Amino acid sequence: MTGLVYLIPIALFLGALGLAGFLWSIRSGQYDDMDGAAERILHDDEP
């Protein structure tokens, strides 16, 4: 039972850290162009 005293705050902290990282990635524009990279690899670069 004493292990839960340590594990629950650690789990909550890691969950909040993951949520903060996800929200940061949304705000920085990581998910703005989902199809661009998939289509860009199919086209040849022009010299």
PDB file with SEQRES, HELIX, SHEET and CRYST1 records, atoms N, CA, C and O in Angstrom:
SEQRES   1 A   47  MET THR GLY LEU VAL TYR LEU ILE PRO ILE ALA LEU PHE          
SEQRES   2 A   47  LEU GLY ALA LEU GLY LEU ALA GLY PHE LEU TRP SER ILE          
SEQRES   3 A   47  ARG SER GLY GLN TYR ASP ASP MET ASP GLY ALA ALA GLU          
SEQRES   4 A   47  ARG ILE LEU HIS ASP ASP GLU PRO                              
HELIX    1 AA1 THR A    2  ARG A   27  1                                  26    
HELIX    2 AA2 GLY A   36  ARG A   40  1                                   5    
CRYST1    1.000    1.000    1.000  90.00  90.00  90.00 P 1           1          
ATOM      1  N   MET A   1       0.807  -1.195   0.000  1.00  0.00           N  
ATOM      2  CA  MET A   1       0.000   0.000   0.000  1.00  0.00           C  
ATOM      3  C   MET A   1       0.857   1.270   0.000  1.00  0.00           C  
ATOM      4  O   MET A   1       0.458   2.288  -0.564  1.00  0.00           O  
ATOM      5  N   THR A   2       2.002   1.210   0.615  1.00  0.00           N  
ATOM      6  CA  THR A   2       2.844   2.402   0.632  1.00  0.00           C  
ATOM      7  C   THR A   2       3.444   2.679  -0.741  1.00  0.00           C  
ATOM      8  O   THR A   2       3.852   3.803  -1.032  1.00  0.00           O  
ATOM      9  N   GLY A   3       3.497   1.653  -1.579  1.00  0.00           N  
ATOM     10  CA  GLY A   3       4.000   1.862  -2.927  1.00  0.00           C  
ATOM     11  C   GLY A   3       3.079   2.752  -3.740  1.00  0.00           C  
ATOM     12  O   GLY A   3       3.536   3.497  -4.606  1.00  0.00           O  
ATOM     13  N   LEU A   4       1.782   2.678  -3.468  1.00  0.00           N  
ATOM     14  CA  LEU A   4       0.826   3.518  -4.177  1.00  0.00           C  
ATOM     15  C   LEU A   4       1.015   4.991  -3.859  1.00  0.00           C  
ATOM     16  O   LEU A   4       0.697   5.853  -4.679  1.00  0.00           O  
ATOM     17  N   VAL A   5       1.525   5.278  -2.688  1.00  0.00           N  
ATOM     18  CA  VAL A   5       1.770   6.675  -2.308  1.00  0.00           C  
ATOM     19  C   VAL A   5       2.800   7.297  -3.237  1.00  0.00           C  
ATOM     20  O   VAL A   5       2.754   8.498  -3.503  1.00  0.00           O  
ATOM     21  N   TYR A   6       3.721   6.493  -3.728  1.00  0.00           N  
ATOM     22  CA  TYR A   6       4.744   6.986  -4.654  1.00  0.00           C  
ATOM     23  C   TYR A   6       4.314   6.862  -6.112  1.00  0.00           C  
ATOM     24  O   TYR A   6       4.591   7.741  -6.928  1.00  0.00           O  
ATOM     25  N   LEU A   7       3.639   5.764  -6.428  1.00  0.00           N  
ATOM     26  CA  LEU A   7       3.322   5.488  -7.819  1.00  0.00           C  
ATOM     27  C   LEU A   7       2.219   6.381  -8.388  1.00  0.00           C  
ATOM     28  O   LEU A   7       2.293   6.771  -9.554  1.00  0.00           O  
ATOM     29  N   ILE A   8       1.216   6.708  -7.608  1.00  0.00           N  
ATOM     30  CA  ILE A   8       0.117   7.542  -8.111  1.00  0.00           C  
ATOM     31  C   ILE A   8       0.591   8.945  -8.470  1.00  0.00           C  
ATOM     32  O   ILE A   8       0.257   9.409  -9.560  1.00  0.00           O  
ATOM     33  N   PRO A   9       1.350   9.655  -7.630  1.00  0.00           N  
ATOM     34  CA  PRO A   9       1.840  10.971  -8.062  1.00  0.00           C  
ATOM     35  C   PRO A   9       2.787  10.907  -9.259  1.00  0.00           C  
ATOM     36  O   PRO A   9       2.780  11.801 -10.106  1.00  0.00           O  
ATOM     37  N   ILE A  10       3.589   9.869  -9.331  1.00  0.00           N  
ATOM     38  CA  ILE A  10       4.488   9.723 -10.484  1.00  0.00           C  
ATOM     39  C   ILE A  10       3.676   9.517 -11.756  1.00  0.00           C  
ATOM     40  O   ILE A  10       3.985  10.112 -12.789  1.00  0.00           O  
ATOM     41  N   ALA A  11       2.638   8.676 -11.694  1.00  0.00           N  
ATOM     42  CA  ALA A  11       1.791   8.429 -12.860  1.00  0.00           C  
ATOM     43  C   ALA A  11       1.052   9.702 -13.270  1.00  0.00           C  
ATOM     44  O   ALA A  11       0.936   9.984 -14.463  1.00  0.00           O  
ATOM     45  N   LEU A  12       0.557  10.467 -12.316  1.00  0.00           N  
ATOM     46  CA  LEU A  12      -0.125  11.716 -12.631  1.00  0.00           C  
ATOM     47  C   LEU A  12       0.829  12.729 -13.251  1.00  0.00           C  
ATOM     48  O   LEU A  12       0.459  13.448 -14.179  1.00  0.00           O  
ATOM     49  N   PHE A  13       2.049  12.785 -12.743  1.00  0.00           N  
ATOM     50  CA  PHE A  13       3.042  13.701 -13.294  1.00  0.00           C  
ATOM     51  C   PHE A  13       3.406  13.324 -14.723  1.00  0.00           C  
ATOM     52  O   PHE A  13       3.501  14.198 -15.585  1.00  0.00           O  
ATOM     53  N   LEU A  14       3.612  12.039 -14.986  1.00  0.00           N  
ATOM     54  CA  LEU A  14       3.958  11.603 -16.341  1.00  0.00           C  
ATOM     55  C   LEU A  14       2.797  11.813 -17.306  1.00  0.00           C  
ATOM     56  O   LEU A  14       3.010  12.156 -18.469  1.00  0.00           O  
ATOM     57  N   GLY A  15       1.568  11.609 -16.830  1.00  0.00           N  
ATOM     58  CA  GLY A  15       0.412  11.872 -17.673  1.00  0.00           C  
ATOM     59  C   GLY A  15       0.294  13.344 -18.019  1.00  0.00           C  
ATOM     60  O   GLY A  15       0.011  13.695 -19.164  1.00  0.00           O  
ATOM     61  N   ALA A  16       0.513  14.217 -17.023  1.00  0.00           N  
ATOM     62  CA  ALA A  16       0.469  15.660 -17.268  1.00  0.00           C  
ATOM     63  C   ALA A  16       1.605  16.085 -18.195  1.00  0.00           C  
ATOM     64  O   ALA A  16       1.422  16.973 -19.028  1.00  0.00           O  
ATOM     65  N   LEU A  17       2.758  15.469 -18.063  1.00  0.00           N  
ATOM     66  CA  LEU A  17       3.890  15.773 -18.938  1.00  0.00           C  
ATOM     67  C   LEU A  17       3.584  15.370 -20.382  1.00  0.00           C  
ATOM     68  O   LEU A  17       3.903  16.112 -21.311  1.00  0.00           O  
ATOM     69  N   GLY A  18       2.976  14.216 -20.572  1.00  0.00           N  
ATOM     70  CA  GLY A  18       2.588  13.787 -21.910  1.00  0.00           C  
ATOM     71  C   GLY A  18       1.527  14.688 -22.512  1.00  0.00           C  
ATOM     72  O   GLY A  18       1.583  15.006 -23.700  1.00  0.00           O  
ATOM     73  N   LEU A  19       0.560  15.103 -21.705  1.00  0.00           N  
ATOM     74  CA  LEU A  19      -0.480  16.017 -22.184  1.00  0.00           C  
ATOM     75  C   LEU A  19       0.112  17.367 -22.557  1.00  0.00           C  
ATOM     76  O   LEU A  19      -0.273  17.955 -23.568  1.00  0.00           O  
ATOM     77  N   ALA A  20       1.044  17.862 -21.754  1.00  0.00           N  
ATOM     78  CA  ALA A  20       1.688  19.141 -22.054  1.00  0.00           C  
ATOM     79  C   ALA A  20       2.492  19.043 -23.355  1.00  0.00           C  
ATOM     80  O   ALA A  20       2.491  19.981 -24.153  1.00  0.00           O  
ATOM     81  N   GLY A  21       3.168  17.929 -23.571  1.00  0.00           N  
ATOM     82  CA  GLY A  21       3.910  17.740 -24.819  1.00  0.00           C  
ATOM     83  C   GLY A  21       2.990  17.671 -26.023  1.00  0.00           C  
ATOM     84  O   GLY A  21       3.313  18.209 -27.081  1.00  0.00           O  
ATOM     85  N   PHE A  22       1.850  17.017 -25.875  1.00  0.00           N  
ATOM     86  CA  PHE A  22       0.891  16.936 -26.968  1.00  0.00           C  
ATOM     87  C   PHE A  22       0.301  18.300 -27.283  1.00  0.00           C  
ATOM     88  O   PHE A  22       0.175  18.662 -28.453  1.00  0.00           O  
ATOM     89  N   LEU A  23      -0.063  19.063 -26.261  1.00  0.00           N  
ATOM     90  CA  LEU A  23      -0.614  20.398 -26.488  1.00  0.00           C  
ATOM     91  C   LEU A  23       0.425  21.329 -27.101  1.00  0.00           C  
ATOM     92  O   LEU A  23       0.090  22.165 -27.940  1.00  0.00           O  
ATOM     93  N   TRP A  24       1.676  21.192 -26.692  1.00  0.00           N  
ATOM     94  CA  TRP A  24       2.744  21.996 -27.298  1.00  0.00           C  
ATOM     95  C   TRP A  24       2.887  21.671 -28.780  1.00  0.00           C  
ATOM     96  O   TRP A  24       3.059  22.572 -29.602  1.00  0.00           O  
ATOM     97  N   SER A  25       2.815  20.378 -29.125  1.00  0.00           N  
ATOM     98  CA  SER A  25       2.969  20.003 -30.533  1.00  0.00           C  
ATOM     99  C   SER A  25       1.805  20.520 -31.375  1.00  0.00           C  
ATOM    100  O   SER A  25       1.998  20.854 -32.544  1.00  0.00           O  
ATOM    101  N   ILE A  26       0.623  20.591 -30.816  1.00  0.00           N  
ATOM    102  CA  ILE A  26      -0.513  21.151 -31.550  1.00  0.00           C  
ATOM    103  C   ILE A  26      -0.314  22.642 -31.768  1.00  0.00           C  
ATOM    104  O   ILE A  26      -0.535  23.149 -32.868  1.00  0.00           O  
ATOM    105  N   ARG A  27       0.103  23.345 -30.719  1.00  0.00           N  
ATOM    106  CA  ARG A  27       0.297  24.801 -30.833  1.00  0.00           C  
ATOM    107  C   ARG A  27       1.444  25.170 -31.763  1.00  0.00           C  
ATOM    108  O   ARG A  27       1.416  26.234 -32.382  1.00  0.00           O  
ATOM    109  N   SER A  28       2.449  24.314 -31.872  1.00  0.00           N  
ATOM    110  CA  SER A  28       3.597  24.645 -32.715  1.00  0.00           C  
ATOM    111  C   SER A  28       3.375  24.268 -34.173  1.00  0.00           C  
ATOM    112  O   SER A  28       4.243  24.519 -35.009  1.00  0.00           O  
ATOM    113  N   GLY A  29       2.224  23.665 -34.497  1.00  0.00           N  
ATOM    114  CA  GLY A  29       1.894  23.406 -35.889  1.00  0.00           C  
ATOM    115  C   GLY A  29       2.369  22.068 -36.420  1.00  0.00           C  
ATOM    116  O   GLY A  29       2.521  21.919 -37.632  1.00  0.00           O  
ATOM    117  N   GLN A  30       2.607  21.096 -35.566  1.00  0.00           N  
ATOM    118  CA  GLN A  30       3.088  19.801 -36.024  1.00  0.00           C  
ATOM    119  C   GLN A  30       2.037  19.036 -36.829  1.00  0.00           C  
ATOM    120  O   GLN A  30       2.389  18.199 -37.661  1.00  0.00           O  
ATOM    121  N   TYR A  31       0.773  19.309 -36.596  1.00  0.00           N  
ATOM    122  CA  TYR A  31      -0.304  18.565 -37.247  1.00  0.00           C  
ATOM    123  C   TYR A  31      -1.050  19.399 -38.279  1.00  0.00           C  
ATOM    124  O   TYR A  31      -2.173  19.047 -38.642  1.00  0.00           O  
ATOM    125  N   ASP A  32      -0.477  20.473 -38.755  1.00  0.00           N  
ATOM    126  CA  ASP A  32      -1.169  21.345 -39.697  1.00  0.00           C  
ATOM    127  C   ASP A  32      -1.299  20.720 -41.088  1.00  0.00           C  
ATOM    128  O   ASP A  32      -2.355  20.828 -41.710  1.00  0.00           O  
ATOM    129  N   ASP A  33      -0.260  20.080 -41.577  1.00  0.00           N  
ATOM    130  CA  ASP A  33      -0.251  19.545 -42.936  1.00  0.00           C  
ATOM    131  C   ASP A  33      -0.012  18.043 -42.878  1.00  0.00           C  
ATOM    132  O   ASP A  33       1.126  17.589 -42.998  1.00  0.00           O  
ATOM    133  N   MET A  34      -1.068  17.275 -42.695  1.00  0.00           N  
ATOM    134  CA  MET A  34      -0.919  15.825 -42.553  1.00  0.00           C  
ATOM    135  C   MET A  34      -0.677  15.126 -43.894  1.00  0.00           C  
ATOM    136  O   MET A  34      -0.022  14.084 -43.926  1.00  0.00           O  
ATOM    137  N   ASP A  35      -1.187  15.673 -44.993  1.00  0.00           N  
ATOM    138  CA  ASP A  35      -1.055  15.013 -46.286  1.00  0.00           C  
ATOM    139  C   ASP A  35       0.145  15.504 -47.090  1.00  0.00           C  
ATOM    140  O   ASP A  35       0.527  14.863 -48.070  1.00  0.00           O  
ATOM    141  N   GLY A  36       0.735  16.604 -46.705  1.00  0.00           N  
ATOM    142  CA  GLY A  36       1.829  17.178 -47.487  1.00  0.00           C  
ATOM    143  C   GLY A  36       3.041  16.284 -47.582  1.00  0.00           C  
ATOM    144  O   GLY A  36       3.584  16.095 -48.671  1.00  0.00           O  
ATOM    145  N   ALA A  37       3.479  15.727 -46.465  1.00  0.00           N  
ATOM    146  CA  ALA A  37       4.668  14.878 -46.479  1.00  0.00           C  
ATOM    147  C   ALA A  37       4.406  13.569 -47.209  1.00  0.00           C  
ATOM    148  O   ALA A  37       5.299  13.032 -47.865  1.00  0.00           O  
ATOM    149  N   ALA A  38       3.193  13.057 -47.099  1.00  0.00           N  
ATOM    150  CA  ALA A  38       2.866  11.799 -47.778  1.00  0.00           C  
ATOM    151  C   ALA A  38       2.844  11.982 -49.289  1.00  0.00           C  
ATOM    152  O   ALA A  38       3.229  11.072 -50.022  1.00  0.00           O  
ATOM    153  N   GLU A  39       2.410  13.116 -49.757  1.00  0.00           N  
ATOM    154  CA  GLU A  39       2.373  13.360 -51.196  1.00  0.00           C  
ATOM    155  C   GLU A  39       3.724  13.853 -51.722  1.00  0.00           C  
ATOM    156  O   GLU A  39       4.065  13.604 -52.878  1.00  0.00           O  
ATOM    157  N   ARG A  40       4.476  14.536 -50.899  1.00  0.00           N  
ATOM    158  CA  ARG A  40       5.755  15.101 -51.317  1.00  0.00           C  
ATOM    159  C   ARG A  40       6.761  14.019 -51.687  1.00  0.00           C  
ATOM    160  O   ARG A  40       7.599  14.221 -52.565  1.00  0.00           O  
ATOM    161  N   ILE A  41       6.678  12.874 -51.019  1.00  0.00           N  
ATOM    162  CA  ILE A  41       7.648  11.814 -51.304  1.00  0.00           C  
ATOM    163  C   ILE A  41       7.366  11.138 -52.653  1.00  0.00           C  
ATOM    164  O   ILE A  41       8.250  10.499 -53.223  1.00  0.00           O  
ATOM    165  N   LEU A  42       6.147  11.278 -53.157  1.00  0.00           N  
ATOM    166  CA  LEU A  42       5.795  10.638 -54.417  1.00  0.00           C  
ATOM    167  C   LEU A  42       6.244  11.442 -55.636  1.00  0.00           C  
ATOM    168  O   LEU A  42       6.355  10.889 -56.730  1.00  0.00           O  
ATOM    169  N   HIS A  43       6.500  12.720 -55.466  1.00  0.00           N  
ATOM    170  CA  HIS A  43       6.880  13.573 -56.580  1.00  0.00           C  
ATOM    171  C   HIS A  43       8.402  13.675 -56.676  1.00  0.00           C  
ATOM    172  O   HIS A  43       9.101  13.777 -55.667  1.00  0.00           O  
ATOM    173  N   ASP A  44       8.891  13.645 -57.908  1.00  0.00           N  
ATOM    174  CA  ASP A  44      10.330  13.795 -58.135  1.00  0.00           C  
ATOM    175  C   ASP A  44      10.728  15.257 -57.963  1.00  0.00           C  
ATOM    176  O   ASP A  44       9.970  16.173 -58.283  1.00  0.00           O  
ATOM    177  N   ASP A  45      11.938  15.445 -57.449  1.00  0.00           N  
ATOM    178  CA  ASP A  45      12.467  16.799 -57.342  1.00  0.00           C  
ATOM    179  C   ASP A  45      12.949  17.260 -58.715  1.00  0.00           C  
ATOM    180  O   ASP A  45      13.541  16.490 -59.472  1.00  0.00           O  
ATOM    181  N   GLU A  46      12.691  18.492 -59.011  1.00  0.00           N  
ATOM    182  CA  GLU A  46      13.148  19.029 -60.283  1.00  0.00           C  
ATOM    183  C   GLU A  46      14.556  19.561 -60.133  1.00  0.00           C  
ATOM    184  O   GLU A  46      14.868  20.208 -59.133  1.00  0.00           O  
ATOM    185  N   PRO A  47      15.427  19.297 -61.124  1.00  0.00           N  
ATOM    186  CA  PRO A  47      16.820  19.735 -61.002  1.00  0.00           C  
ATOM    187  C   PRO A  47      16.989  21.248 -61.111  1.00  0.00           C  
ATOM    188  O   PRO A  47      18.109  21.752 -61.027  1.00  0.00           O  
TER     189      PRO A  47                                                      
END                                                                             
